[in-house]
Amino acid sequence: MKVLNIILYIIVIAVFAYMVGSWAYYKIQARRLKGAIDQDEFEENMRKAQIIDLREKNNFDSKHILGARNLPYTQLKYNEGELRPDLPVYLYEERPSVSIRAALKLKKWGFEDVKWLDERFSEWKGKTKKTTKL
């Protein structure tokens, strides 16, 4: 019984260490990329950029930033060809860590100007649109 408790304790510590390490890794990568922008800067410059909503389609359909395209993070590698590398790319999601992961991929694929909304989409105060179903 004591061995089982020790194993469980080690597993809990390992999971916690993984979570903290993952969080720290993406925070460091975000600083290195220098792509986090606030709502004001996002809204001010978004007309010159490709705005990408990384959420799944049902979330996009319920509400999204006006002018955004839906390229879910889970499908990003299949839709990379839909983006122009010569134009800025602005990303957003409900969790900024997903945007950071997407930015890392895009940078790896040769995209130079990649930014992401530093806040959750649910905090967005700018213009939005709802996709209506026929």
C-alpha positions, 0 to 999 in steps of 0.5 A: 500500500505504501508503494502505491501511495509513493507511485501516485505521489510521483505521478501527481508531481510529474503531471504538475511539473509537465503543466508548469513546464508547458506553461513556462515554455509557451510564456518564454516562446511568446516573449521571444516571438514578440507577437502579443498585441492588445485589443486596441492595436489588433483593431487598429491594424487588422484591416491590413492583416489576415485575421484568423479565428483558431476556434472550432467552426461551431464557436466561430459560427456563434460569434467571431471578429468581423472580417475573420476567417475560420482556420481551426488550430486542429486543422491549421497544418492542412490549411496553411496554403490558404494564407499568404506569407507576404501579409501580416497574420493576426490570430485569436482564440479563447486561450492565448496559448493556442495562438502562441502555438499557431504562431510558432508553426506559422513562423516555422513555415516562413511567415514573418509577421504573425501577431496574436490577441493577448486576451481571450476572445470572450473579452473582445469589445470590437465588432463581431459577427454571427454566422447565420444558418440557413 
